[in-house]
């Protein structure tokens, strides 16, 4: 922002970025927190690529870098395709006409490199087919009619257009101060353009639209999806509160500080029930899973043994070094309607008879999980396993079962 906007706006954004990202469930979504810096760098690069008076060679280099960053963001979360479309559109709008083909080509080349690198890695490891099936084929099928029907009638509204809009905008209430600032930035555009680059506002606006489409594509089912709209909202709001307020020059610093305080306090007040996402299901109970891991090791689990974590507590796999009994180990695959090469991923995992099975409180389950599958697993465990230990944590409880035949 210092390179493309103003020092004051950059300060405003720098202070509030951690406030809004960490409190808006940023502590429970490593994927989104990894993706956001990559997208920020992509839009910073495209701004450099279309900056007036920039050297032609640097424009081309920055277009390639923008593609590289947005391609890397796509490796973290597929919805980056919408931001990629926004970046490409900006190149087409502001790029030099005689260099549009080169700018677009280098952007596409950069965007494709991360995918090509990962593909070559999996190809060399002999698992390209499995990777492509999981990342592309199965991901595309996650919104197929039978998968959506598997969520049950109570969730059907979430997958309508109105439901997607509601799930996107109502949970964004903690961002009300940023929404207000962005709206005033548009309304006061004539005044703002005298002190703030209009091109940056256009870039932020298009970025906001693209990220909102991405949130709606995910049906807004998780609050942390909204993290995608925080950076562009911050840019638009920063422009207004840094340069759009009608105050005397001697009061500008005070107005900036007060706007920062108001932005932070409004977020904390509106979202005080869900700060840092205390939702036990999303946040997990890592202290308890560490106890589960230690108990498993005390019970004699070794890295050569097979372990199945049925519903929650997947960190146990990495903490113990034990592997699942089949290629299907995620609760979405085992307990929900999810397209896999195996017609019965849950049965395949259970019939492998792993030495230990860890089951979190079965009375709590995700919207994507089917109660009938949980009951099926509990029935199988009751016939072939014994309860070896129970761990009760602050947010969740776990039972360790050992195979007896």
C-alpha positions in Angstrom: 0.0 0.0 0.0 2.9 2.4 0.6 4.1 1.8 -3.0 0.7 2.1 -4.6 -1.4 4.2 -2.1 -0.4 6.4 0.8 1.6 6.0 4.0 -1.5 6.8 6.2 -3.7 4.2 4.5 -0.9 1.6 4.8 -0.6 2.3 8.5 -4.4 1.9 8.9 -4.4 -1.4 7.1 -1.3 -2.7 9.0 -2.9 -2.0 12.4 -6.2 -3.6 11.6 -5.2 -6.6 9.4 -4.3 -8.8 12.4 -7.3 -7.6 14.3 -9.8 -8.7 11.7 -8.1 -11.8 10.5 -7.2 -13.5 13.8 -10.5 -12.7 15.5 -12.6 -13.7 12.4 -11.8 -17.4 12.9 -8.3 -16.9 11.6 -6.9 -19.1 14.4 -8.6 -22.2 13.1 -8.0 -22.0 9.4 -4.4 -22.4 8.3 -5.4 -22.7 4.7 -7.0 -19.2 4.6 -4.3 -17.6 6.6 -1.7 -19.1 4.1 -3.7 -18.1 1.1 -4.4 -14.4 2.0 -0.7 -13.2 1.8 -0.4 -14.9 -1.6 -3.4 -13.1 -2.9 -2.3 -9.8 -1.4 1.1 -10.2 -3.2 -0.7 -11.1 -6.4 -2.8 -7.9 -6.4 0.3 -5.8 -5.3 2.1 -7.2 -8.3 -0.7 -6.5 -10.8 -0.8 -2.9 -9.5 2.9 -2.7 -10.3 2.3 -4.2 -13.7 -0.2 -1.5 -14.6 1.4 1.4 -12.8 1.6 4.5 -15.1 5.1 5.3 -16.2 6.5 1.9 -15.3 9.2 0.4 -17.5 7.9 -2.2 -20.0 10.2 -4.9 -18.8 9.1 -4.4 -15.2 5.4 -4.5 -16.3 6.0 -7.9 -17.9 7.9 -9.2 -14.9 5.2 -8.1 -12.4 2.5 -9.7 -14.6 4.4 -13.0 -14.4 4.9 -12.6 -10.6 1.2 -11.8 -10.2 0.4 -15.1 -11.9 2.9 -17.0 -9.8 1.3 -15.8 -6.6 -2.2 -16.3 -7.6 -1.3 -19.8 -8.9 0.3 -20.6 -5.5 -2.9 -19.3 -3.8 -4.9 -21.8 -5.9 -2.7 -24.6 -4.6 -3.9 -23.7 -1.1 -7.6 -23.3 -2.0 -9.3 -23.7 -5.3 -11.5 -20.6 -4.9 -8.5 -18.5 -5.9 -9.7 -19.0 -9.4 -12.1 -16.1 -8.9 -9.3 -13.7 -7.7 -7.2 -14.9 -10.7 -10.0 -13.8 -13.0 -10.0 -10.4 -11.3 -6.2 -10.0 -11.7 -6.5 -11.0 -15.4 -9.3 -8.5 -15.9 -7.2 -5.7 -14.4 -4.4 -6.5 -16.8 -6.8 -6.2 -19.6 -8.3 -2.9 -18.3 -5.1 -1.1 -17.5 -2.4 -2.9 -19.5 -0.9 -1.3 -22.5 -2.9 -2.3 -25.6 0.2 -3.3 -27.6 1.5 -5.4 -24.7 -1.7 -7.1 -23.6 -0.9 -10.4 -25.3 2.5 -10.5 -23.5 1.1 -9.4 -20.2 -1.7 -12.0 -20.3 0.5 -14.7 -21.6 3.1 -14.2 -18.8 0.4 -14.0 -16.2 -1.1 -17.3 -17.4 2.4 -18.8 -17.5 3.1 -17.8 -13.9 -0.3 -19.0 -12.7 0.3 -22.4 -14.3 3.8 -23.0 -12.8 2.8 -24.0 -9.3 0.2 -26.5 -10.6 2.8 -27.8 -13.0 5.4 -28.2 -10.3 3.0 -30.0 -8.0 1.9 -32.3 -10.9 5.5 -33.2 -11.7 6.2 -33.9 -8.1 3.2 -36.3 -7.8 4.1 -37.8 -11.2 7.6 -38.5 -10.0 6.2 -40.1 -6.8 3.9 -42.3 -8.9 0.7 -40.7 -7.5 -0.4 -38.3 -10.2 -3.7 -40.1 -10.8 -4.6 -40.1 -7.2 -3.7 -36.4 -6.8 -5.7 -35.4 -9.9 -8.7 -37.4 -8.8 -8.7 -35.9 -5.3 -7.8 -32.3 -6.2 -9.8 -31.9 -9.4 -12.3 -34.6 -10.0 -13.6 -35.2 -6.5 -13.5 -31.5 -5.6 -15.7 -30.7 -8.6 -18.1 -33.4 -7.5 -18.5 -31.9 -4.0 -21.5 -29.9 -5.2 -23.1 -32.7 -7.1 -26.9 -33.3 -6.3 -26.3 -36.5 -4.4 -23.7 -34.9 -2.2 -25.9 -31.9 -1.4 -28.8 -34.2 -0.7 -26.6 -36.0 1.7 -26.6 -33.0 3.9 -30.2 -33.5 4.6 -33.3 -31.3 4.2 -32.3 -29.0 7.1 -29.3 -27.8 5.1 -31.0 -27.6 1.7 -31.7 -23.9 2.0 -28.0 -23.2 2.3 -27.5 -24.3 -1.3 -30.1 -22.0 -2.8 -29.1 -18.6 -4.2 -30.9 -16.8 -1.3 -29.2 -19.1 1.2 -25.8 -18.4 -0.3 -26.4 -14.7 -0.1 -27.6 -14.9 3.5 -24.7 -17.1 4.6 -22.3 -14.6 2.9 -23.6 -11.3 4.1 -25.2 -11.9 7.5 -22.1 -13.5 9.1 -20.1 -10.5 7.9 -21.8 -8.3 10.5 -18.5 -8.0 12.5 -17.1 -6.3 9.4 -19.8 -3.6 9.5 -17.2 -0.8 10.1 -15.2 -1.8 7.0 -18.4 -2.2 5.0 -19.3 1.3 6.0 -15.9 2.7 5.1 -16.0 1.0 1.7 -19.4 2.3 1.0 -18.4 5.9 1.9 -15.2 5.5 -0.3 -17.5 4.9 -3.2 -19.9 7.7 -2.3 -17.0 10.1 -1.7 -15.0 9.0 -4.8 -14.9 12.6 -6.2 -13.2 13.9 -3.0 -11.0 10.8 -2.5 -9.5 10.9 -6.0 -7.8 14.1 -5.1 -5.7 12.4 -2.3 -5.8 8.7 -3.1 -5.1 6.8 -6.4 -8.4 5.9 -8.1 -6.7 2.9 -9.7 -6.1 1.3 -6.3 -9.8 1.8 -5.4 -10.8 0.1 -8.7 -8.4 -2.8 -8.0 -9.8 -3.2 -4.4 -13.4 -3.0 -5.7 -12.8 -5.7 -8.3 -10.9 -7.8 -5.8 -13.8 -7.5 -3.3 -16.3 -8.7 -6.0 -14.2 -11.7 -6.9 -13.7 -12.7 -3.3 -17.4 -12.4 -2.5 -18.1 -14.7 -5.5 -15.7 -17.2 -4.0 -17.4 -17.0 -0.6 -20.7 -17.6 -2.2 -19.3 -20.5 -4.2 -18.6 -22.1 -0.9 -22.1 -21.3 0.2 -20.6 -19.3 3.1 -21.0 -22.4 5.3 -17.9 -21.5 7.4 -17.3 -18.1 9.0 -13.7 -18.2 8.1 -14.5 -18.1 4.4 -15.2 -14.4 4.9 -11.5 -13.8 5.5 -11.1 -13.6 1.8 -13.0 -10.3 1.7 -11.0 -8.7 4.6 -8.0 -7.3 2.5 -10.0 -5.5 -0.2 -12.4 -4.1 2.4 -9.5 -2.9 4.4 -8.1 -1.1 1.4 -11.4 0.6 0.6 -12.1 1.6 4.2 -8.5 2.8 4.7 -8.8 5.1 1.7 -11.9 6.7 3.2 -10.9 7.0 6.9 -7.4 8.2 5.9 -8.4 10.7 3.3 -12.1 11.0 3.0 -13.1 12.5 6.3 -13.9 16.2 6.3 -11.8 17.4 9.2 -9.4 20.3 9.7 -5.8 19.4 8.9 -4.8 19.8 12.5 -7.3 17.1 13.5 -6.4 14.5 10.9 -4.1 12.5 13.1 -6.7 12.4 15.8 -9.4 11.3 13.4 -7.1 8.5 12.1 -6.5 7.2 15.6 -10.2 7.4 16.5 -11.2 5.6 13.3 -8.7 2.8 14.2 -10.1 2.5 17.7 -13.7 2.4 16.4 -12.8 -0.2 13.8 -11.2 -2.5 16.3 -13.9 -2.0 19.0 -16.8 -2.5 16.6 -15.3 -5.8 15.5 -14.8 -6.9 19.1 -18.3 -5.8 20.2 -20.3 -7.3 17.3 -18.3 -10.6 17.3 -17.7 -10.9 21.1 -19.5 -14.2 21.3 -17.3 -15.8 18.6 -13.9 -14.1 18.9 -11.2 -16.3 17.7 -13.9 -18.9 16.9 -14.5 -20.7 20.2 -16.7 -23.1 18.2 -15.4 -26.5 19.6 -16.0 -28.3 16.3 -14.0 -25.9 14.2 -11.3 -25.0 16.7 -10.7 -28.6 17.9 -9.3 -29.5 21.3 -5.6 -29.7 20.7 -4.6 -30.2 24.3 -6.9 -33.2 24.5 -5.6 -34.7 21.2 -2.1 -34.4 22.6 -3.3 -36.4 25.6 -4.8 -39.0 23.3 -1.5 -39.2 21.4 0.4 -39.8 24.6 -2.0 -42.4 25.8 -1.8 -44.3 22.5 1.9 -44.4 22.8 1.6 -45.6 26.4 -0.7 -48.3 25.1 2.0 -49.5 22.8 1.2 -47.8 19.5 4.1 -47.9 17.1 4.6 -46.2 13.6 4.0 -49.6 11.9 0.6 -50.0 13.6 -2.5 -48.7 11.8 -4.7 -46.1 13.5 -8.2 -44.8 12.6 -9.4 -41.4 13.9 -13.0 -41.6 13.0 -14.5 -38.1 13.4 -12.3 -35.5 15.1 -8.7 -35.2 16.3 -6.8 -35.8 13.1 -3.7 -34.2 14.7 -3.3 -37.6 16.4 -1.9 -39.0 13.1 1.0 -36.5 13.0 1.6 -36.6 16.7 2.0 -40.3 16.8 3.4 -41.0 13.4 0.8 -43.8 12.8 -0.9 -44.1 9.5 -4.6 -44.7 8.7 -5.6 -48.2 7.5 -6.8 -47.1 4.1 -6.5 -44.1 1.7 -9.8 -42.8 3.1 -9.3 -41.2 6.5 -11.0 -37.8 6.5 -14.4 -37.7 8.3 -16.0 -36.2 5.2 -15.0 -39.3 3.2 -15.9 -41.8 6.0 -19.0 -40.3 7.4 -20.5 -38.2 4.6 -21.6 -38.5 1.0 -18.4 -38.0 -0.8 -17.3 -39.4 -4.2 -14.4 -41.8 -3.8 -13.0 -44.6 -6.0 -14.2 -47.0 -3.2 -17.9 -47.5 -3.0 -17.6 -48.0 0.8 -14.7 -46.0 2.2 -16.0 -46.5 5.8 -16.3 -50.2 5.4 -12.9 -50.4 3.9 -11.3 -48.5 6.8 -13.1 -50.6 9.5 -12.6 -54.0 7.8 -8.8 -53.3 7.8 -9.1 -53.7 11.6 -6.6 -51.0 12.7 -5.0 -51.7 16.0 -6.6 -48.6 17.5 -9.7 -46.5 16.7 -10.2 -43.0 18.2 -13.7 -41.7 18.4 -14.6 -38.2 19.6 -17.9 -37.5 21.3 -20.4 -39.2 18.8 -23.2 -37.0 20.0 -21.6 -34.1 18.1 -21.3 -34.3 14.4 -20.8 -32.0 11.4 -23.5 -31.1 8.9 -21.7 -33.2 6.3 -21.7 -36.3 8.4 -24.5 -38.9 8.5 -25.7 -40.2 11.8 -26.3 -43.6 10.3 -22.6 -44.0 9.4 -21.5 -43.0 12.9 -23.9 -45.6 14.3 -22.5 -48.2 11.9 -19.0 -47.5 13.0 -20.0 -47.7 16.7 -21.7 -51.0 16.1 -18.6 -52.5 14.4 -16.3 -51.1 17.2 -18.6 -52.6 19.8 -18.2 -56.1 18.3 -14.5 -56.1 17.6 -12.8 -53.6 20.0 -12.5 -52.9 23.7 -12.5 -49.4 25.3 -8.9 -48.9 26.3 -8.9 -45.3 27.5 -11.1 -42.2 27.7 -9.8 -38.6 27.5 -12.0 -35.6 28.5 -10.8 -32.2 27.4 -12.1 -28.7 27.8 -13.9 -28.7 24.4 -14.2 -32.4 23.4 -13.9 -35.9 24.7 -12.3 -39.0 23.1 -12.4 -42.7 23.5 -9.6 -45.0 22.5 -10.6 -48.5 21.3 -8.2 -51.4 20.9 -8.8 -54.3 18.5 -9.5 -57.6 20.2 -10.7 -59.7 17.2 
